[in-house]
């Protein structure tokens, strides 16, 4: 049985080094591995993997914010 498994999360991003620096600064997690495509931050009980998006995904990124919808699908329930 493997004993060094930690709970964690994986984030895919267009700028993994910048996001890794951000999470390292605000969470106190330390870099356990880094290369051109991935940075792993961890503590004794948690691991955060920040992975660069493939070039194809970066090229198709949204360059403009989405348009505000005029219709609302969700509505406030009177039972809340």
Secondary structure per residue as TSV (DSSP state, phi and psi in degrees):
chain	resnum	aa	ss	phi	psi
A	1	X	-	360.0	135.6
A	2	X	-	-79.6	129.6
A	3	X	-	-106.3	-5.7
A	4	X	-	-102.0	21.4
A	5	X	-	-77.9	130.7
A	6	X	-	-118.3	150.9
A	7	X	E	-65.7	152.8
A	8	X	E	-169.1	-170.1
A	9	X	E	-147.9	155.0
A	10	X	E	-122.8	131.7
A	11	X	E	-121.0	130.0
A	12	X	E	-101.7	134.0
A	13	X	E	-149.8	160.5
A	14	X	S	-76.5	-22.5
A	15	X	-	-134.5	78.9
A	16	X	H	-67.0	-31.4
A	17	X	H	-67.8	-42.1
A	18	X	H	-64.4	-44.9
A	19	X	H	-67.4	-36.3
A	20	X	H	-63.6	-42.6
A	21	X	H	-60.4	-40.5
A	22	X	H	-61.3	-53.4
A	23	X	H	-65.7	-35.0
A	24	X	H	-62.9	-41.3
A	25	X	H	-69.5	-40.0
A	26	X	H	-91.1	-19.5
A	27	X	H	-104.6	-21.0
A	28	X	-	81.7	3.5
A	29	X	-	-68.2	150.9
A	30	X	E	-110.3	150.6
A	31	X	E	-73.4	122.0
A	32	X	E	-104.9	-18.6
A	33	X	E	-160.1	142.2
A	34	X	E	-154.1	139.4
A	35	X	-	-146.4	-161.4
A	36	X	S	-72.4	-14.6
A	37	X	S	-121.0	-16.1
A	38	X	E	-149.3	145.9
A	39	X	E	-130.1	132.5
A	40	X	E	-112.2	121.9
A	41	X	E	-109.4	141.8
A	42	X	E	-153.1	161.2
A	43	X	-	-126.3	-169.6
A	44	X	S	-68.2	-18.7
A	45	X	S	-129.4	3.7
A	46	X	E	-151.1	148.0
A	47	X	E	-133.6	130.3
A	48	X	E	-117.4	120.0
A	49	X	E	-105.8	121.8
A	50	X	E	-111.1	115.2
A	51	X	E	-114.8	134.7
A	52	X	E	-71.3	141.4
A	53	X	-	-69.8	149.4
A	54	X	-	-61.1	154.4
A	55	X	H	-54.9	-37.7
A	56	X	H	-60.9	-39.1
A	57	X	H	-69.7	-39.0
A	58	X	H	-63.5	-38.5
A	59	X	H	-68.7	-25.9
A	60	X	T	-98.3	14.5
A	61	X	-	-62.9	152.4
A	62	X	-	-71.2	125.8
A	63	X	-	-97.2	-14.9
A	64	X	S	-127.0	147.4
A	65	X	-	-65.9	154.4
A	66	X	-	-66.2	155.5
A	67	X	-	-79.6	144.5
A	68	X	-	-70.2	131.5
A	69	X	-	-78.5	146.9
A	70	X	S	-90.7	-15.9
A	71	X	S	-109.4	151.8
A	72	X	-	-114.0	125.4
A	73	X	S	-86.0	-42.2
A	74	X	S	-93.5	141.0
A	75	X	-	-130.4	158.1
A	76	X	-	-69.9	131.2
A	77	X	-	-87.1	141.4
A	78	X	T	-74.7	-8.3
A	79	X	T	-95.8	4.8
A	80	X	-	-74.8	360.0
